[in-house]
Amino acid sequence: MACHSGNALVVCNSGPNDPLFVSLTSDEPHRATMALNLGGHMADAGHPLSVFLSDKGVFLGVKSGAEKYPAQQKMLSDIIAKGGLVIMCPPCLRHYGFAEADLLPGIKLGGAKVTGEALFKPNTKTLSW
């Protein structure tokens, strides 16, 4: 639940450094931009950020998406450069005909350990697009 305090967005019921896990299942550019933009703002405000790309979100994190998703791929690169974690769903990656070698630099292949550690950190908040 989001609350407004003046012009600043404040996440209710959250501590100042609670982690944020964004589940991004869409390859629709506007939806993806909204998810990554909000996640980036929360990371800048001190919330450790993890972005999980699954279902059609896979297309945002593979090299062949560069022409269709340049803005979103830049946002993913910026998140990684600032210490955020971007995780790719392995079954989704295979479903759409891609392999680990197709991932953009810095994106981690998910699994029970990688995804679970991000999702189940104490006090983690989740958002889904």
C-alpha positions in Angstrom: 0.0 0.0 0.0 1.4 3.4 -0.9 0.8 6.6 1.0 1.5 10.2 0.0 3.3 12.6 2.1 3.5 15.9 0.3 5.2 15.3 -3.1 7.1 12.2 -1.8 5.9 8.7 -2.2 6.2 6.8 1.1 5.7 3.0 1.4 3.4 2.4 4.4 4.3 -0.2 6.9 7.9 -0.3 5.8 11.1 0.4 7.5 13.6 2.8 5.9 15.7 -0.1 4.5 13.2 -2.8 3.9 14.0 -4.8 0.7 11.8 -4.6 -2.4 11.2 -7.5 -4.7 9.6 -6.6 -8.0 8.1 -9.4 -10.0 7.9 -8.3 -13.6 6.0 -10.7 -15.9 5.2 -8.2 -18.7 7.1 -7.2 -21.8 4.7 -4.3 -22.5 7.0 -1.3 -22.5 4.9 1.1 -20.4 4.2 -1.5 -17.7 7.9 -2.5 -17.6 9.0 1.1 -17.4 6.6 1.8 -14.5 7.9 -1.3 -12.6 11.5 -0.5 -13.1 11.1 3.2 -12.5 9.3 2.7 -9.2 11.9 0.0 -8.2 14.7 2.4 -9.0 13.2 5.2 -7.0 12.8 2.9 -4.0 16.4 1.7 -4.4 17.6 5.3 -4.4 15.6 5.8 -1.2 17.6 3.1 0.5 15.5 -0.1 -0.2 17.6 -3.0 -1.5 16.1 -3.9 -4.9 15.6 -7.3 -6.6 13.8 -7.5 -9.9 12.6 -11.0 -11.0 12.0 -11.3 -14.7 9.5 -14.1 -15.5 7.0 -15.0 -18.2 7.1 -12.3 -20.9 9.4 -10.2 -18.7 12.1 -12.5 -20.1 12.2 -10.5 -23.3 13.5 -7.4 -21.4 16.6 -9.2 -20.1 17.9 -10.9 -23.2 20.3 -9.4 -25.7 17.9 -9.8 -28.6 15.5 -7.4 -26.9 17.9 -4.5 -27.4 16.0 -3.0 -30.4 12.5 -3.2 -28.9 13.4 -2.5 -25.2 16.4 -0.1 -25.2 15.0 2.1 -22.4 14.0 -0.8 -20.2 17.4 -2.5 -20.7 19.1 0.7 -19.7 17.0 0.8 -16.6 18.0 -2.8 -15.8 21.7 -2.0 -16.4 21.4 1.0 -14.1 19.7 -1.1 -11.4 22.6 -3.6 -11.6 25.2 -0.9 -11.6 23.8 0.6 -8.4 23.9 -2.8 -6.6 20.4 -4.1 -7.4 19.8 -7.7 -8.2 18.1 -8.7 -11.5 17.1 -12.3 -11.6 15.9 -14.3 -14.6 13.4 -17.2 -14.3 15.2 -20.2 -15.8 12.1 -22.2 -17.0 10.6 -19.0 -18.5 13.9 -18.3 -20.3 13.9 -21.8 -21.8 10.2 -21.6 -22.6 10.8 -18.7 -24.9 13.8 -20.4 -26.5 16.7 -18.6 -24.8 19.7 -19.8 -22.8 21.9 -18.3 -20.1 24.3 -17.0 -22.7 21.5 -14.7 -24.0 21.2 -12.7 -20.8 22.3 -9.1 -20.5 25.4 -8.6 -18.5 24.9 -8.8 -14.8 21.5 -10.6 -14.8 21.6 -13.6 -12.6 20.0 -16.9 -13.5 17.4 -17.7 -10.8 16.8 -20.8 -8.8 15.7 -21.8 -5.4 18.7 -20.3 -3.7 19.1 -17.0 -5.7 15.4 -16.2 -6.0 14.5 -17.5 -2.5 17.2 -15.4 -0.8 15.9 -12.2 -2.5 12.2 -13.0 -2.0 12.4 -14.2 1.6 14.8 -11.6 3.1 13.3 -10.4 6.4 10.8 -7.5 5.9 10.8 -7.8 2.1 7.9 -6.1 0.3 6.8 -7.3 -3.1 5.2 -5.7 -6.1 4.0 -7.4 -9.2 3.7 -6.1 -12.8 
